[in-house]
């Protein structure tokens, strides 16, 4: 396996968090834009790189800085968002 293939195998795209984000924020978030506070790049949440370990870490696809940290325990979800996230929810 090449180094490029190994790097790709280490992460998923941000779409893998779609269900959890909708559960926590009440809206589909993967198509919504997020502006990185480090590089200024604006990308859909689904284009970010999701790394899994003791929790979940979503990273900017442009510079790799942390966009989201999520810890999941039995009865809690602890979510930390960084940068500018846009939540656009239609009113019924």
ChimeraX attribute file (.defattr): number of C-alpha atoms within 10 A of each C-alpha:
attribute: neighborCount
match mode: 1-to-1
recipient: residues
	/A:1	7
	/A:2	7
	/A:3	8
	/A:4	8
	/A:5	9
	/A:6	10
	/A:7	10
	/A:8	12
	/A:9	11
	/A:10	11
	/A:11	16
	/A:12	17
	/A:13	18
	/A:14	23
	/A:15	18
	/A:16	13
	/A:17	19
	/A:18	16
	/A:19	15
	/A:20	15
	/A:21	17
	/A:22	13
	/A:23	11
	/A:24	11
	/A:25	11
	/A:26	12
	/A:27	16
	/A:28	16
	/A:29	25
	/A:30	22
	/A:31	16
	/A:32	16
	/A:33	19
	/A:34	25
	/A:35	19
	/A:36	23
	/A:37	15
	/A:38	15
	/A:39	13
	/A:40	14
	/A:41	14
	/A:42	18
	/A:43	18
	/A:44	19
	/A:45	28
	/A:46	22
	/A:47	20
	/A:48	25
	/A:49	24
	/A:50	25
	/A:51	18
	/A:52	13
	/A:53	7
	/A:54	9
	/A:55	12
	/A:56	16
	/A:57	21
	/A:58	27
	/A:59	24
	/A:60	28
	/A:61	22
	/A:62	16
	/A:63	12
	/A:64	14
	/A:65	17
	/A:66	21
	/A:67	25
	/A:68	18
	/A:69	17
	/A:70	19
	/A:71	14
	/A:72	13
	/A:73	9
	/A:74	5
	/A:75	5
	/A:76	8
	/A:77	12
	/A:78	11
	/A:79	13
	/A:80	12
	/A:81	12
	/A:82	17
	/A:83	18
	/A:84	14
	/A:85	17
	/A:86	14
	/A:87	15
	/A:88	11
	/A:89	10
	/A:90	6
	/A:91	4
	/A:92	3
